[in-house]
């Protein structure tokens, strides 16, 4: 149980550090350990890769949600400024 928490934490750190490149980085680490026949670390990095796969879809989904929220807020601000500008023009246009 304690090891599972450490593996999950390591996966989180790798995902935070490497983001989209996480899979490639972990593949390189596993391949490097295979070349020197360090099977203990191959197994460890394989577990980290498996844990990272569970994290990555959530990370991508969260990023899309945050990006979409920023787009909505930006569109709302632009709409409000546009409406405010049109109201000021209409008000100013009526005054002489």
C-alpha positions in Angstrom: 0.0 0.0 0.0 2.8 2.4 0.9 4.5 1.7 -2.4 1.4 2.4 -4.4 1.2 5.9 -2.9 4.9 6.5 -3.8 4.3 5.3 -7.3 1.3 7.5 -7.7 3.2 10.5 -6.3 6.1 9.9 -8.7 3.7 9.6 -11.6 2.1 13.0 -10.6 5.5 14.6 -10.5 6.5 13.2 -13.9 3.2 14.5 -15.4 3.6 17.9 -13.8 7.2 18.2 -15.0 6.8 16.8 -18.5 3.1 17.3 -19.4 2.4 16.1 -22.9 5.8 14.5 -23.2 5.2 12.2 -20.2 4.6 9.1 -22.3 7.8 9.6 -24.3 9.9 10.3 -21.2 8.7 7.2 -19.5 9.2 5.1 -22.6 12.8 6.4 -22.8 13.4 5.5 -19.1 12.0 2.0 -19.5 14.0 1.5 -22.7 17.2 2.7 -21.1 16.8 0.3 -18.1 16.0 -2.5 -20.5 19.2 -1.9 -22.4 21.3 -2.4 -19.2 19.0 -5.2 -18.1 17.9 -3.4 -14.9 14.6 -5.2 -14.7 13.8 -4.0 -11.2 13.7 -0.4 -12.5 11.9 -1.5 -15.7 9.1 -2.8 -13.5 9.1 0.4 -11.4 8.9 2.7 -14.4 6.2 0.5 -16.0 4.1 1.0 -12.8 4.8 4.7 -12.9 3.7 4.8 -16.6 0.5 2.9 -15.8 -0.3 5.4 -13.0 0.5 8.3 -15.3 -1.9 7.0 -17.8 -4.6 7.3 -15.2 -3.6 10.9 -14.5 -3.1 12.1 -18.1 -6.6 11.9 -19.4 -7.8 13.9 -16.4 -5.0 16.4 -16.9 -6.0 16.9 -20.5 -9.7 17.2 -19.7 -9.0 19.7 -16.9 -6.8 21.8 -19.3 -9.6 21.8 -21.9 -12.1 22.9 -19.3 -9.9 25.7 -18.1 -9.1 26.9 -21.6 -12.9 26.8 -22.5 -13.7 28.8 -19.3 -11.1 31.5 -20.3 -12.6 31.6 -23.8 -16.1 32.1 -22.4 -14.9 34.8 -20.0 -13.0 36.6 -22.8 -16.1 36.5 -25.1 -18.3 37.8 -22.3 -15.9 40.7 -21.6 -15.7 41.5 -25.3 -19.5 41.4 -25.6 -19.9 43.7 -22.6 -17.4 46.1 -24.0 -19.1 46.0 -27.4 -22.5 46.6 -25.8 -21.1 49.4 -23.6 -19.5 51.0 -26.6 -22.7 50.8 -28.6 -24.7 52.3 -25.7 -22.3 55.2 -25.3 -22.4 55.9 -29.1 -26.2 55.8 -29.0 -26.3 58.1 -26.0 -23.6 60.4 -27.3 -25.1 60.4 -30.8 -28.4 61.7 -29.4 -26.7 64.6 -27.6 -25.5 67.6 -29.5 
